[in-house]
Amino acid sequence: MDDLAYEQWLWEKTAQRCISNLNKNDFDAHYFLDVETAANRILEMVKPYASFGFGGSSTTRRLGVLEALRDEGKTIHDHWQAGLTKAEDLEIRLAQGRCDCFFCSANAISATGEIVNVDGIGNRTNAMTFGTRKVIIVAGMNKVTVDLESALKRIRQVAAPMRARSLNMKTPCAESGVCSDCRSPQRICRVTTILHRKPSLTDISVFLIGQSLGF
């Protein structure tokens, strides 16, 4: 086997543990080797729903489901549209928390079955915990860590600096690549949520994909 094959083997073994523990924590968890296979399964799963919200996630957009749902005439709440006013942006973010189905990724998922996210505004963390009928969380295996402690560490050391850099934020981590627990006005780490178990009134499916996706 080449190096990539060994990496894929390790991801599959890690995914098996992670999926098992997510299911024990009442999440509906799945593993797919690639985005195309996952997207087909997701589109089949969300057929009953009419309105969809999309958090600020490049991972979910890699699936192509947003375009597919829009082509089907579904209602889409996407604040990544160009040219929105602040009022329109806020209205869309609020609607994401009351739609039929909300799509997002995670900053880190522990192999012990916890889902960890850090937000700057909180529309994603709100929508994924309460208010929507269905939540779809999609994450590449690059976001799966050994345990909860390492999941939190991954966000500080990897996800937050890269995300701040991608958004052109004027934060210390966007320059140095190192989290300094800053007080910058543009700080993006303001709300931390840990889903230890599936929220009681929210149906959540987690799709792990055997690729490196997003931050």
C-alpha positions as a Python dict, from the first residue, in 0.01 Angstrom:
ca = {
    (1, 'M'): (0, 0, 0),
    (2, 'D'): (110, 359, -59),
    (3, 'D'): (107, 626, 212),
    (4, 'L'): (-244, 743, 125),
    (5, 'A'): (-377, 391, 157),
    (6, 'Y'): (-237, 364, 510),
    (7, 'E'): (-392, 699, 598),
    (8, 'Q'): (-727, 581, 464),
    (9, 'W'): (-697, 259, 666),
    (10, 'L'): (-630, 456, 985),
    (11, 'W'): (-918, 695, 914),
    (12, 'E'): (-1155, 402, 865),
    (13, 'K'): (-1047, 246, 1196),
    (14, 'T'): (-1087, 581, 1374),
    (15, 'A'): (-1422, 637, 1205),
    (16, 'Q'): (-1549, 301, 1329),
    (17, 'R'): (-1481, 404, 1690),
    (18, 'C'): (-1621, 750, 1638),
    (19, 'I'): (-1940, 630, 1468),
    (20, 'S'): (-1998, 373, 1741),
    (21, 'N'): (-1963, 633, 2016),
    (22, 'L'): (-2173, 892, 1834),
    (23, 'N'): (-2450, 635, 1799),
    (24, 'K'): (-2422, 554, 2170),
    (25, 'N'): (-2470, 926, 2233),
    (26, 'D'): (-2798, 911, 2035),
    (27, 'F'): (-2668, 1071, 1715),
    (28, 'D'): (-2746, 910, 1379),
    (29, 'A'): (-2390, 866, 1251),
    (30, 'H'): (-2254, 744, 917),
    (31, 'Y'): (-1918, 709, 740),
    (32, 'F'): (-1858, 747, 367),
    (33, 'L'): (-1535, 733, 170),
    (34, 'D'): (-1607, 1039, -47),
    (35, 'V'): (-1831, 1344, -80),
    (36, 'E'): (-2018, 1212, -383),
    (37, 'T'): (-2146, 901, -203),
    (38, 'A'): (-2232, 1101, 107),
    (39, 'A'): (-2416, 1364, -96),
    (40, 'N'): (-2636, 1103, -263),
    (41, 'R'): (-2733, 956, 75),
    (42, 'I'): (-2798, 1300, 224),
    (43, 'L'): (-3020, 1412, -64),
    (44, 'E'): (-3226, 1097, -22),
    (45, 'M'): (-3255, 1159, 353),
    (46, 'V'): (-3374, 1521, 326),
    (47, 'K'): (-3639, 1470, 57),
    (48, 'P'): (-3931, 1531, 298),
    (49, 'Y'): (-3812, 1880, 392),
    (50, 'A'): (-3900, 2207, 218),
    (51, 'S'): (-3673, 2472, 373),
    (52, 'F'): (-3299, 2450, 432),
    (53, 'G'): (-3044, 2659, 617),
    (54, 'F'): (-2671, 2650, 548),
    (55, 'G'): (-2418, 2760, 806),
    (56, 'G'): (-2092, 2926, 704),
    (57, 'S'): (-1924, 2605, 597),
    (58, 'S'): (-1708, 2527, 295),
    (59, 'T'): (-1741, 2155, 375),
    (60, 'T'): (-2118, 2142, 320),
    (61, 'R'): (-2080, 2333, -4),
    (62, 'R'): (-1831, 2074, -132),
    (63, 'L'): (-2120, 1827, -135),
    (64, 'G'): (-2314, 2019, -400),
    (65, 'V'): (-2640, 1965, -210),
    (66, 'L'): (-2717, 2338, -187),
    (67, 'E'): (-2731, 2369, -566),
    (68, 'A'): (-2924, 2042, -598),
    (69, 'L'): (-3186, 2153, -347),
    (70, 'R'): (-3217, 2495, -508),
    (71, 'D'): (-3269, 2329, -848),
    (72, 'E'): (-3552, 2127, -689),
    (73, 'G'): (-3724, 2453, -589),
    (74, 'K'): (-3655, 2420, -218),
    (75, 'T'): (-3632, 2730, 2),
    (76, 'I'): (-3266, 2806, 84),
    (77, 'H'): (-3143, 3030, 367),
    (78, 'D'): (-2778, 3103, 286),
    (79, 'H'): (-2600, 3406, 432),
    (80, 'W'): (-2300, 3348, 205),
    (81, 'Q'): (-2489, 3509, -83),
    (82, 'A'): (-2310, 3808, -232),
    (83, 'G'): (-2447, 4159, -194),
    (84, 'L'): (-2655, 4113, 120),
    (85, 'T'): (-2723, 4409, 345),
    (86, 'K'): (-2664, 4370, 719),
    (87, 'A'): (-3040, 4348, 772),
    (88, 'E'): (-3078, 4078, 506),
    (89, 'D'): (-2784, 3885, 650),
    (90, 'L'): (-2940, 3892, 998),
    (91, 'E'): (-3280, 3786, 865),
    (92, 'I'): (-3125, 3484, 692),
    (93, 'R'): (-2929, 3382, 1002),
    (94, 'L'): (-3247, 3397, 1209),
    (95, 'A'): (-3436, 3190, 950),
    (96, 'Q'): (-3165, 2923, 962),
    (97, 'G'): (-3269, 2849, 1319),
    (98, 'R'): (-3630, 2781, 1224),
    (99, 'C'): (-3599, 2598, 893),
    (100, 'D'): (-3689, 2234, 833),
    (101, 'C'): (-3329, 2119, 789),
    (102, 'F'): (-3000, 2285, 879),
    (103, 'F'): (-2664, 2196, 723),
    (104, 'C'): (-2334, 2267, 896),
    (105, 'S'): (-1996, 2120, 971),
    (106, 'A'): (-1811, 2086, 1301),
    (107, 'N'): (-1482, 2234, 1414),
    (108, 'A'): (-1391, 1904, 1579),
    (109, 'I'): (-1547, 1567, 1656),
    (110, 'S'): (-1393, 1340, 1917),
    (111, 'A'): (-1362, 967, 1860),
    (112, 'T'): (-1528, 939, 2202),
    (113, 'G'): (-1849, 1082, 2053),
    (114, 'E'): (-1859, 1456, 2130),
    (115, 'I'): (-1918, 1730, 1873),
    (116, 'V'): (-1740, 2060, 1940),
    (117, 'N'): (-1795, 2398, 1776),
    (118, 'V'): (-1678, 2753, 1833),
    (119, 'D'): (-1871, 3043, 1678),
    (120, 'G'): (-1829, 3415, 1655),
    (121, 'I'): (-2199, 3499, 1618),
    (122, 'G'): (-2380, 3185, 1733),
    (123, 'N'): (-2631, 3129, 1454),
    (124, 'R'): (-2471, 2793, 1372),
    (125, 'T'): (-2448, 2670, 1731),
    (126, 'N'): (-2807, 2779, 1795),
    (127, 'A'): (-2952, 2623, 1481),
    (128, 'M'): (-2776, 2292, 1533),
    (129, 'T'): (-2902, 2247, 1889),
    (130, 'F'): (-3265, 2365, 1889),
    (131, 'G'): (-3530, 2504, 1655),
    (132, 'T'): (-3485, 2302, 1336),
    (133, 'R'): (-3653, 1970, 1262),
    (134, 'K'): (-3340, 1809, 1121),
    (135, 'V'): (-2967, 1885, 1142),
    (136, 'I'): (-2706, 1745, 904),
    (137, 'I'): (-2345, 1773, 1027),
    (138, 'V'): (-2078, 1690, 769),
    (139, 'A'): (-1710, 1662, 857),
    (140, 'G'): (-1395, 1531, 697),
    (141, 'M'): (-1182, 1287, 894),
    (142, 'N'): (-919, 1559, 938),
    (143, 'K'): (-1154, 1700, 1206),
    (144, 'V'): (-1178, 1381, 1412),
    (145, 'T'): (-957, 1374, 1721),
    (146, 'V'): (-881, 1116, 1987),
    (147, 'D'): (-1085, 1267, 2272),
    (148, 'L'): (-1264, 1580, 2393),
    (149, 'E'): (-948, 1750, 2517),
    (150, 'S'): (-777, 1708, 2181),
    (151, 'A'): (-1092, 1829, 2003),
    (152, 'L'): (-1082, 2157, 2195),
    (153, 'K'): (-709, 2183, 2131),
    (154, 'R'): (-761, 2126, 1757),
    (155, 'I'): (-996, 2424, 1740),
    (156, 'R'): (-744, 2656, 1906),
    (157, 'Q'): (-441, 2528, 1718),
    (158, 'V'): (-583, 2450, 1373),
    (159, 'A'): (-941, 2550, 1299),
    (160, 'A'): (-954, 2899, 1449),
    (161, 'P'): (-632, 3039, 1299),
    (162, 'M'): (-710, 2900, 955),
    (163, 'R'): (-1070, 3021, 965),
    (164, 'A'): (-971, 3368, 1081),
    (165, 'R'): (-713, 3382, 803),
    (166, 'S'): (-968, 3273, 543),
    (167, 'L'): (-1204, 3550, 654),
    (168, 'N'): (-927, 3813, 645),
    (169, 'M'): (-986, 3890, 1011),
    (170, 'K'): (-755, 4128, 1192),
    (171, 'T'): (-676, 3892, 1478),
    (172, 'P'): (-339, 3778, 1618),
    (173, 'C'): (-399, 3417, 1511),
    (174, 'A'): (-467, 3524, 1152),
    (175, 'E'): (-114, 3666, 1144),
    (176, 'S'): (86, 3431, 1365),
    (177, 'G'): (-113, 3108, 1328),
    (178, 'V'): (-118, 3080, 1706),
    (179, 'C'): (-421, 3137, 1933),
    (180, 'S'): (-352, 3398, 2201),
    (181, 'D'): (-702, 3411, 2355),
    (182, 'C'): (-719, 3764, 2216),
    (183, 'R'): (-950, 4057, 2281),
    (184, 'S'): (-957, 4163, 1918),
    (185, 'P'): (-1285, 4323, 1802),
    (186, 'Q'): (-1287, 4073, 1515),
    (187, 'R'): (-1229, 3769, 1738),
    (188, 'I'): (-1423, 3474, 1595),
    (189, 'C'): (-1402, 3250, 1905),
    (190, 'R'): (-1687, 3375, 2123),
    (191, 'V'): (-1932, 3085, 2170),
    (192, 'T'): (-1826, 2728, 2246),
    (193, 'T'): (-2071, 2437, 2237),
    (194, 'I'): (-2006, 2073, 2318),
    (195, 'L'): (-2272, 1823, 2218),
    (196, 'H'): (-2209, 1549, 2474),
    (197, 'R'): (-2534, 1383, 2369),
    (198, 'K'): (-2794, 1455, 2101),
    (199, 'P'): (-3013, 1746, 2217),
    (200, 'S'): (-3344, 1597, 2332),
    (201, 'L'): (-3571, 1765, 2074),
    (202, 'T'): (-3337, 1782, 1775),
    (203, 'D'): (-3283, 1508, 1518),
    (204, 'I'): (-2913, 1510, 1421),
    (205, 'S'): (-2735, 1304, 1158),
    (206, 'V'): (-2356, 1311, 1140),
    (207, 'F'): (-2175, 1224, 817),
    (208, 'L'): (-1803, 1157, 845),
    (209, 'I'): (-1618, 1149, 515),
    (210, 'G'): (-1284, 983, 448),
    (211, 'Q'): (-1130, 1296, 301),
    (212, 'S'): (-969, 1612, 433),
    (213, 'L'): (-1240, 1880, 420),
    (214, 'G'): (-1253, 2236, 551),
    (215, 'F'): (-1077, 2375, 856),
}
